[in-house]
Structure formats: C-alpha cells, structure tokens
Amino acid sequence: MKIISVGEKDMVWHFGERVTLNVTVKSSTLLDNVTITIAGLKNKLNQMKLYKSTVIELAKGTDIISFSYSVPTCSPCNRLDPGVYYVNATISRNGEVLAEGSGTVKLVK
C-alpha cells in the first residue's frame, strides 16, 4: 500500500474558506476497516488545526478519499499565520500503520 498524494500540487487555501483535500492511495488488495487520518496546519501552540479521521474500505487499485474542511477564519485567534504548512496522512488498520504520506498547503489571507 502506498499514499500517492496528499492534496494537489501548489495548493493555496484562504482563511475562512471551505476546501476539499483529496488523498490518493494505491493498494494491491481489498482492505476493509481501514482508518485514514489527516492532520496539519500546526499552529504556534503546536496544535493541529486540521485533524480528521474516517474508516473506509479500500479497493484494489487506486482510491481517492476526499475530506471537507473549513479553514479557520481568524488567524490571530487560532495562532495560525499565513505561510506554508504540512498536511500529513496516515493509513492504519487494527493499530498498525500501513502507509504515511504528506503534502503542503500555502495558507493566505
């Protein structure tokens, strides 16, 4: 299993915007009860302002898993400055990490 991509190349998000983040995964077998977690936009207090998790069934081949997310509206309130941030994806099953990947997003006002 491999995470091919986390998001799109040159992603730009604006404060207060509703966005969709796609995670593309390639699997050689059908797997059920798989947890995919995304985390990112770490603020000055080391808090992840983006954290979502879902349980899915992965088909053999390539799957695209979509996450909807509302970017925080107030940057000073969230201790989140404009800039480039990592977004990480982890796929696990029964507590075992099967794959990890990351992408970047540029956060602007």
C-alpha positions as CSV (number, residue, x, y, z in Angstrom):
1,M,0.0,0.0,0.0
2,K,1.2,3.5,-0.8
3,I,-0.1,7.0,-0.4
4,I,0.5,8.6,-3.9
5,S,-0.6,12.1,-3.0
6,V,-2.0,14.3,-0.2
7,G,-3.8,17.2,-1.8
8,E,-2.8,18.8,-5.1
9,K,0.4,20.4,-6.1
10,D,0.7,24.1,-5.2
11,M,-2.4,24.1,-3.0
12,V,-3.5,27.5,-1.8
13,W,-6.1,27.9,1.0
14,H,-7.6,31.1,2.3
15,F,-8.7,31.8,5.9
16,G,-12.4,31.0,6.3
17,E,-12.6,29.0,3.0
18,R,-14.3,25.6,2.7
19,V,-11.9,23.2,1.0
20,T,-11.7,19.6,-0.1
21,L,-8.5,17.7,0.4
22,N,-8.0,14.5,-1.7
23,V,-5.8,11.7,-0.6
24,T,-4.8,9.3,-3.4
25,V,-4.0,5.7,-2.3
26,K,-2.8,2.7,-4.2
27,S,-3.5,-0.7,-2.7
28,S,-2.6,-4.2,-4.1
29,T,-5.5,-5.8,-2.2
30,L,-9.0,-5.1,-0.9
31,L,-8.9,-4.0,2.7
32,D,-11.8,-3.2,5.0
33,N,-11.9,-1.4,8.3
34,V,-9.0,0.9,7.3
35,T,-8.6,4.2,9.2
36,I,-7.3,7.2,7.2
37,T,-6.3,10.2,9.3
38,I,-5.2,13.7,8.0
39,A,-3.5,16.2,10.3
40,G,-1.8,19.5,9.6
41,L,-1.8,23.3,9.9
42,K,0.2,23.1,13.2
43,N,-0.1,26.5,15.0
44,K,2.3,28.3,17.3
45,L,0.9,26.3,20.2
46,N,1.8,23.0,18.4
47,Q,-1.9,22.3,17.9
48,M,-3.1,20.7,14.7
49,K,-5.9,23.0,13.3
50,L,-6.7,20.3,10.7
51,Y,-7.5,16.8,12.1
52,K,-9.9,14.4,10.5
53,S,-10.3,10.7,10.6
54,T,-12.6,8.2,8.8
55,V,-12.9,4.4,8.5
56,I,-13.2,3.2,4.9
57,E,-12.9,0.1,2.7
58,L,-10.0,0.3,0.2
59,A,-10.5,-1.3,-3.1
60,K,-7.7,-3.0,-5.0
61,G,-6.1,-0.4,-7.2
62,T,-6.2,3.4,-6.8
63,D,-8.7,5.1,-4.4
64,I,-9.3,8.8,-3.8
65,I,-10.5,9.7,-0.4
66,S,-12.0,13.2,0.0
67,F,-12.1,15.3,3.2
68,S,-14.0,18.5,3.5
69,Y,-12.6,21.1,5.8
70,S,-13.3,24.7,6.9
71,V,-10.1,26.7,7.2
72,P,-10.2,28.8,10.4
73,T,-11.5,32.3,9.9
74,C,-9.4,34.3,12.4
75,S,-5.6,33.8,12.2
76,P,-4.6,35.6,15.4
77,C,-7.4,33.7,17.4
78,N,-6.0,30.4,16.2
79,R,-2.3,31.3,16.4
80,L,-2.1,30.4,12.7
81,D,-0.1,32.7,10.5
82,P,-0.1,32.8,6.7
83,G,2.6,30.5,5.3
84,V,3.3,27.0,4.1
85,Y,2.1,24.1,6.2
86,Y,2.4,20.3,6.0
87,V,-0.6,18.1,5.8
88,N,0.1,14.5,6.8
89,A,-2.0,11.4,6.0
90,T,-1.8,8.1,7.8
91,I,-3.5,4.8,6.9
92,S,-3.8,2.2,9.6
93,R,-5.6,-1.0,10.4
94,N,-6.0,-2.7,13.7
95,G,-3.5,-0.3,15.2
96,E,-0.8,-1.0,12.6
97,V,0.4,1.9,10.4
98,L,0.2,0.7,6.7
99,A,1.2,3.9,4.9
100,E,2.1,7.5,5.5
101,G,2.4,10.5,3.2
102,S,2.4,14.3,3.3
103,G,1.8,17.3,1.2
104,T,2.0,21.1,1.7
105,V,-0.5,23.9,1.5
106,K,0.0,27.6,1.3
107,L,-2.3,29.5,3.7
108,V,-3.1,33.1,2.7
109,K,-5.4,35.8,3.9
